[in-house]
């Protein structure tokens, strides 16, 4: 029986897309990939459309700039179905940029606070007589800090 060259088995797809089988399975379960089931004797195989290589590249690119898999799903499927709403994508991308800028500001404040703490601990180590002002350690974290970095 000749194999269908337009479809790949999971191992072939994972290798071609430079990822793992577990990642392919996860993406498939979330509906990010196009696959079909094929019965071969007593075994059931999942075959993936060859466009899934490109899909995985797009997924990884979107993840690299901060989009979650949930956020990626609708946009990716709309793109491949020819239904991409550019205005919606522009709005979502602007929102993501604002979210990342807020995270950047949070990280900057955290770096400042950690640096101050390191300085205090350095003084304590160098000068055993150094009296720690507990109020310095309890320094109020600015209300602008968002502790929940949204990770999907």
VEXDREN-2710 file (C-alpha; in Angstrom, 1 decimal):
% VEXDREN-2710
k/r/px/py/pz
1/UNK/0.0/0.0/0.0
2/UNK/1.5/3.4/-1.0
3/UNK/1.8/6.0/1.7
4/UNK/0.1/9.4/1.3
5/UNK/3.0/11.9/0.8
6/UNK/0.8/14.8/1.8
7/UNK/0.4/13.5/5.3
8/UNK/3.1/12.8/8.0
9/UNK/3.1/10.5/11.0
10/UNK/3.8/12.1/14.3
11/UNK/7.5/11.2/14.4
12/UNK/8.1/12.6/10.9
13/UNK/6.3/15.8/11.7
14/UNK/8.1/16.3/15.0
15/UNK/11.5/15.8/13.3
16/UNK/10.6/18.1/10.3
17/UNK/9.3/20.8/12.7
18/UNK/12.3/20.4/15.1
19/UNK/10.0/19.7/18.1
20/UNK/8.9/16.7/20.1
21/UNK/6.1/14.2/19.7
22/UNK/4.7/15.3/23.0
23/UNK/4.5/18.9/21.7
24/UNK/2.8/17.7/18.5
25/UNK/0.3/15.7/20.5
26/UNK/-0.4/18.7/22.8
27/UNK/-0.9/21.1/19.8
28/UNK/-3.2/18.5/18.1
29/UNK/-5.3/18.1/21.3
30/UNK/-5.7/21.9/21.5
31/UNK/-6.9/22.0/17.8
32/UNK/-3.8/23.9/16.6
33/UNK/-2.9/21.2/14.0
34/UNK/-4.8/19.5/11.2
35/UNK/-4.8/15.7/11.5
36/UNK/-6.7/12.7/10.5
37/UNK/-7.0/9.2/11.9
38/UNK/-6.1/6.2/9.8
39/UNK/-6.8/2.5/10.7
40/UNK/-4.0/0.1/9.8
41/UNK/-4.9/-3.4/10.9
42/UNK/-5.5/-3.2/14.6
43/UNK/-3.6/0.1/15.0
44/UNK/-5.0/3.6/14.7
45/UNK/-2.5/6.2/13.4
46/UNK/-2.8/10.0/13.5
47/UNK/-1.6/11.6/10.3
48/UNK/-0.8/15.3/10.0
49/UNK/-1.2/17.5/7.0
50/UNK/2.2/18.7/5.7
51/UNK/1.2/22.3/6.4
52/UNK/1.6/21.5/10.1
53/UNK/5.3/22.1/9.8
54/UNK/4.6/25.7/8.9
55/UNK/1.8/25.8/11.6
56/UNK/4.3/24.7/14.3
57/UNK/6.8/27.4/13.2
58/UNK/4.0/30.0/13.4
59/UNK/2.9/28.7/16.8
60/UNK/6.5/28.9/18.2
61/UNK/7.0/32.4/16.7
62/UNK/3.8/33.6/18.3
63/UNK/4.7/32.0/21.7
64/UNK/8.2/33.7/21.5
65/UNK/6.5/37.1/21.5
66/UNK/4.2/36.3/24.4
67/UNK/1.0/34.9/23.0
68/UNK/-0.5/31.9/24.7
69/UNK/-1.6/28.8/22.9
70/UNK/-5.2/29.7/23.6
71/UNK/-4.7/33.1/22.1
72/UNK/-2.9/31.6/19.1
73/UNK/-5.6/29.0/18.2
74/UNK/-8.3/31.2/16.8
75/UNK/-5.9/33.4/14.9
76/UNK/-4.0/30.5/13.4
77/UNK/-7.1/28.7/12.2
78/UNK/-8.6/31.9/10.8
79/UNK/-5.4/32.5/8.9
80/UNK/-5.4/29.1/7.3
81/UNK/-9.2/29.3/6.6
82/UNK/-8.7/32.7/4.8
83/UNK/-10.8/34.4/7.5
84/UNK/-8.1/36.5/9.3
85/UNK/-9.5/39.8/10.6
86/UNK/-6.6/42.2/10.3
87/UNK/-8.3/44.8/12.5
88/UNK/-8.8/42.2/15.3
89/UNK/-5.2/41.0/15.0
90/UNK/-4.0/44.6/15.2
91/UNK/-6.0/45.2/18.3
92/UNK/-4.9/41.9/20.0
93/UNK/-1.3/42.6/19.1
94/UNK/-1.5/46.1/20.6
95/UNK/-3.0/44.6/23.8
96/UNK/-0.2/42.1/24.0
97/UNK/2.4/44.9/23.6
98/UNK/0.8/46.8/26.4
99/UNK/0.7/43.7/28.6
100/UNK/4.4/43.0/27.9
101/UNK/5.4/46.6/28.6
102/UNK/3.6/46.4/32.0
103/UNK/5.5/43.2/32.7
104/UNK/8.7/44.9/31.7
105/UNK/7.9/47.8/34.2
106/UNK/7.1/45.2/36.9
107/UNK/10.5/43.5/36.3
108/UNK/12.3/46.8/36.4
109/UNK/10.8/47.5/39.9
110/UNK/11.6/44.0/41.0
111/UNK/15.3/44.4/39.9
112/UNK/15.5/47.6/41.8
113/UNK/14.1/46.1/45.0
114/UNK/16.3/43.0/44.7
115/UNK/19.4/45.2/44.1
116/UNK/18.6/47.2/47.2
117/UNK/18.2/44.0/49.3
118/UNK/21.6/42.7/48.0
119/UNK/23.2/46.0/49.0
120/UNK/21.7/45.8/52.5
121/UNK/22.8/42.1/52.9
122/UNK/26.3/43.1/51.7
123/UNK/26.5/45.8/54.4
124/UNK/25.3/43.3/57.0
125/UNK/28.0/40.8/55.9
126/UNK/30.8/43.4/55.8
127/UNK/29.9/45.1/59.1
128/UNK/28.7/42.7/61.8
129/UNK/27.6/45.8/63.9
130/UNK/25.3/47.0/61.1
131/UNK/21.9/47.5/62.5
132/UNK/19.2/46.4/60.1
133/UNK/16.2/48.8/59.8
134/UNK/13.3/46.3/59.5
135/UNK/11.3/49.0/57.7
136/UNK/13.8/48.9/54.8
137/UNK/13.1/45.2/54.4
138/UNK/9.3/45.7/54.5
139/UNK/9.5/48.4/51.9
140/UNK/6.1/48.7/50.3
141/UNK/5.9/47.2/46.8
142/UNK/4.3/49.7/44.5
143/UNK/0.6/49.1/43.7
144/UNK/1.6/49.1/40.0
145/UNK/3.2/45.7/40.4
146/UNK/1.1/42.9/38.9
147/UNK/2.1/39.6/40.5
148/UNK/0.3/37.4/38.0
149/UNK/2.2/37.0/34.8
150/UNK/-0.3/35.3/32.6
151/UNK/1.1/32.0/31.3
152/UNK/-1.1/29.6/29.5
END
